Amino acid sequence: MKLKVALCMVIICLMSSVAFAAPLTDYKLGKTAVDLTYYPDLDYRVTNEWGFDHSAKSKMSNWDFGVTTGLGDKFAVQYRQFNPEVKRLGPASENITVDSKEANLLYRLDKNFAVFAGYHWGKYTTKYYGKTYKAENNAAQYGLIASQKIADKTTLYGLAGFGSGYRNYEVGLGYALTPKLDFNLLYRDMKADELGSPSIAARVKGLGAGLTYTF
């Protein structure tokens, strides 16, 4: 049971839907945005149908990197990588590392909305009670992106992403420091259900900050 709980904490990271800084809205051929986001204090929570409730915090290497490039004719492609690490000083001495990669195809509906579909590849390693466990998790994903300029240099944006047994919500603000550089604040809330027997639900959420460079 304890091992299942630890592994589910990782699975929720690996099942992540695409996450955006201030979204690229210009899909002209070759137009590119590079995103770098840091989550300083992610919350993890795992529960099951028997009333078990386990929480942990991650203040380690929660970096999120992404590149989005326009293909022209309302299409764009994206690559993302997320490598969080969880470490708790306790009887179990859990140490969890994640290698999460994803590729997505984006289609712009209009100036405020876009849809995406893609695939995610994830590998993880967890050390629990002195033993090392490795596994992979892959999932298709799809969703909707929305953005709205609310001031001269400020954009409000949001995302809803879904896949088999999980969902991911995000909301953020992007502020244009220069014509090519944005500063972003965002909040992510992601949950996966039915992750084993007994039925386990895992959730990760937290605030992030980062930069988007467009060229």
Long-range contacts (C-beta under 8 A, 24 or more apart in sequence): 1-52, 2-92, 2-128, 2-129, 3-128, 3-133, 4-196, 4-200, 5-46, 5-48, 5-52, 5-54, 5-200, 6-92, 6-94, 6-96, 6-126, 6-128, 7-126, 7-133, 7-135, 8-46, 8-192, 8-195, 8-196, 8-200, 8-202, 9-44, 9-46, 9-54, 9-56, 9-86, 9-94, 9-96, 9-202, 10-86, 10-96, 10-98, 10-124, 10-126, 11-124, 11-137, 11-192, 11-195, 11-202, 12-44, 12-166, 12-190, 12-191, 12-192, 12-195, 12-202, 12-203, 12-204, 13-82, 13-84, 13-98, 13-100, 13-122, 13-124, 13-204, 14-98, 14-100, 14-120, 14-122, 14-123, 14-124, 14-137, 15-120, 15-122, 15-137, 15-139, 15-163, 15-165, 15-166, 15-190, 15-192, 16-82, 16-100, 16-102, 16-120, 16-168, 16-190, 17-120, 17-141, 17-143, 17-159, 17-161, 17-162, 17-163, 17-166, 17-167, 17-168, 17-190, 18-78, 18-80, 18-102, 18-104, 18-116, 18-118, 18-141, 18-143, 18-159, 18-161, 18-168, 19-64, 19-66, 19-80, 19-82, 19-159, 19-168, 19-170, 19-186, 19-188, 20-66, 20-145, 20-157, 20-159, 20-170, 20-172, 21-66, 21-172, 21-174, 21-182, 21-184, 21-186, 21-210, 21-211, 21-212, 22-147, 22-155, 22-157, 22-172, 22-174, 22-182, 22-184, 22-212, 23-68, 23-114, 23-145, 23-147, 23-157, 24-68, 24-70, 24-76, 24-214, 25-108, 25-111, 25-114, 25-147, 26-70, 27-70, 27-71, 27-72, 27-73, 27-74, 27-75, 27-76, 27-106, 27-108, 28-70, 28-72, 29-70, 29-71, 29-72, 30-69, 30-70, 31-69, 31-70, 31-214, 31-215, 32-67, 32-68, 32-69, 32-70, 32-214, 32-215, 33-67, 33-68, 33-212, 33-213, 33-214, 34-66, 34-67, 34-212, 34-213, 34-214, 35-64, 35-65, 35-66, 35-67, 35-68, 35-184, 35-210, 35-211, 35-212, 36-63, 36-64, 36-65, 36-210, 36-211, 36-212, 37-63, 37-64, 37-65, 37-184, 37-186, 37-208, 37-209, 37-210, 38-62, 38-63, 38-64, 38-208, 38-209, 38-210, 39-64, 39-84, 39-188, 39-206, 39-207, 39-208, 40-206, 40-207, 40-208, 40-209, 41-206, 41-207, 42-84, 42-204, 42-205, 42-206, 43-203, 43-204, 43-205, 43-206, 44-86, 44-202, 44-203, 44-204, 45-202, 45-203, 45-204, 46-200, 46-201, 46-202, 46-203, 47-200, 47-201, 48-198, 48-199, 48-200, 48-201, 49-198, 49-199, 50-198, 56-86, 56-88, 56-94, 58-84, 58-85, 58-86, 58-87, 60-84, 60-85, 60-86, 60-87, 61-85, 62-206, 62-208, 64-208, 64-210, 68-106, 74-107, 74-108, 75-105, 75-106, 75-107, 75-108, 76-105, 76-106, 76-108, 77-103, 77-104, 77-105, 77-106, 78-102, 78-103, 78-104, 78-105, 78-106, 78-116, 78-118, 79-103, 80-104, 92-128, 92-129, 93-127, 93-128, 93-129, 93-130, 94-126, 94-127, 94-128, 95-126, 95-127, 96-124, 96-125, 96-126, 96-127, 97-124, 97-125, 97-126, 98-122, 98-123, 98-124, 99-123, 99-124, 102-141, 104-141, 106-145, 112-146, 112-147, 112-148, 113-144, 113-145, 113-146, 114-144, 114-145, 115-142, 115-143, 115-144, 115-145, 116-141, 116-142, 116-143, 116-144, 116-145, 116-161, 117-141, 117-142, 118-142, 120-163, 139-163, 139-164, 139-166, 140-164, 143-168, 155-182, 165-192, 165-193, 165-194, 165-195, 166-190, 166-191, 166-192, 166-193, 167-191, 174-212, 180-213, 180-214, 180-215, 181-211, 181-212, 181-213, 181-214, 182-211, 182-212, 182-214, 183-209, 183-210, 183-211, 184-208, 184-209, 184-210, 184-211, 184-212, 185-209, 186-210
